Amino acid sequence: MKHTRFLSIFLLGIVCSLNVKAQSGEAEWLQQHNYPNNAVWQKTTASAYPIAVGIPAGLLVAGYATHNKQMQKSGWKLIGSLVVNSVISQGMKYAINRERPYEKYPLTIKAFDNSDNGKSFPSGHTSTAFAMAASMSIEYKKWYIVVPAYTYAVAVGCSRLYLGEHYPTDVLGGAVIGVGSAYLSNWLSKKIFKGSK
């Protein structure tokens, strides 16, 4: 419960310190690091949602096919963290209503996909990637799962910056929300399903 309270205070601090018009320092940084046509960053961004859906789906299919209850439970927990993450991040997007950098600075910041008219804070791709990384680290406490999962999540966050889709605080907020969603989902699943690990 202490972790949840700390996370809530931390998130509130981020939101309160967020300048909706965008900090000039963030915009300047993005202008200097804007690579909307970089294929590596485009593929990293494009892979975020398919991987986030594919991992729990794979666990569920394998779990039910082999009658492995623990694998089934892990798959459902991962889906739970994605649902919690989506509700929080989408709710915050519309509550905060921050313009994307390429909308605010159309002459100096170009985007990989400027057809996305969603709001900027927090980064949904980043929060999803971090929710999955944190969920995997909770379920499988092995370095060879945790390190690649978080490395990939960081890469997704970087891709959102370099492609001009988000400000650095959007990505930071998305990472915090994603990790918090995973821990909140895990805590809720323990309360709902007594005895789950």
Secondary structure as UniProt FT lines:
FT   HELIX           2..17
FT   TURN            20..21
FT   HELIX           24..32
FT   TURN            36..37
FT   HELIX           39..66
FT   HELIX           69..96
FT   HELIX           101..104
FT   TURN            106..108
FT   TURN            114..115
FT   HELIX           124..139
FT   HELIX           143..162
FT   TURN            163..164
FT   HELIX           168..192
FT   TURN            194..195
//
